[in-house]
Amino acid sequence: MVQNEAPSEALRRNERVASWGIWGLAFGYFACYVPYSALTKAISTGMLPGMERPVPGLELLPATVIASMLGMFAFLTSRGWWKYAAHFELFGLRLPRPTAWTFLSGLATATIVATTTLAYTFSGTSIVFMMLLMRGGVLVIAPLVDVVSRRHVRWFSWVALASSLAALLVNLADGGSYVLSIAAAIDVVLYLASYFVRLRFMSRFAKSDDENANVRFFVEEQMVATPVAVMMLALLAAIGGSESLLTIRAGFTGIFSGGFLLPAIVVGLFSQGTGIFGGLILLDKRENTFCVPVNRSSSILAGLGAAYSLTFLFGNAPPRASELAGAALIVAAILFLTVPGLLARRRAAAAPTPRLSA
């Protein structure tokens, strides 16, 4: 008797989904990031029709973060993912809760949410430049986290990392003026420190073959991030005293009368979209030096898309030649990340089907 032991079509389909799923997430990240960053810049500079004045980034934060929080709860509920979280009982009710580690990762994510929105509001600094600073920093962090986590980094991940960093250097070397204010520099530092903490916890407690573990980490982290961000902003607004804190307070007190509520809600929802797609990309079981370039490449290309959107809609200056050259290097990085996997699948498809005799 001869028995054919070829893999089932269902197994092959699952393998294809696992391989290409991260690129679907990358497209979702890109599709959310373009309107998110463009609209944030338009609101903070007063470019939208009907706006009486520019809205400072700190004043914009309360409305956008509240919208992000509501979007997070709606997404997790619609997906039925609350069941993956750890639970506790309170008055007979079984409620989801984070672990100590996902709580800390959620705190880091809350900082990322706030600093990312603020990054596009600093006067005199372009979207693409801030994105390259922040994304380039995370690209440097990724292999460091892999080394600390003892994860093997494949050769094409190193090439993609180098190409992504080259995109940053090309943009910095074009002779332009890139003076950052102290506030902008602090924003970048907080952003990068938070990403290091987040990637380290992901590498230790998730990023595995167990999809349930990955979803569990995602749910527990997300249920902390935006609620904590809202509470932090509310506390700062209550404290007041300084110009910055009073600006945050104005975001709460004038949330319904400032004329920017609807666009701020849209910014918050798209921000949560980037958080969802970006978080799931980073939780892919492959090494950070692979996942982070996928994530960062999507956002840098989205920055160009946002810049061109502002050029088309409001007459802003288009991206410079150096920014376009950086985008070309990002495309090269994406190719290095996709081609090896494509070749591996072709080799697997061309291999003869194993047959066992009995």
Secondary structure, 3 states (H helix, E strand, C coil): CEEECCCCHHHHHHHHHHHHHHHHHHHHHHHHHHHHHHHHHHHHCCCCCCCCCCCCHHHHHHHHHHHHHHHHHHHHHHHCCHHHCEEEEECCEEEEECCHHHHHHHHHHHHHHHHHHHHCCCCCCCHHHHHHHHHHHHHHHHHHHHHHHCCCCCHHHHHHHHHHHHHHHHHHCCCCCCCCCHHHHHHHHHHHHHHHHHHHHHHHHCCCCCHHHHHHHHHHHHHHHHHHHHHHHHHHHHHCCCHHHHHHHHHHHCCCCCCCHHHHHHHHHHHHHHHHHHHHHHCCCCCHHHHHHHHHHHHHHHHHHHHHHHHHHHCCCCCCHHHHHHHHHHHHHHHHHHHHHHHHHHHHHHCCCCEEEC
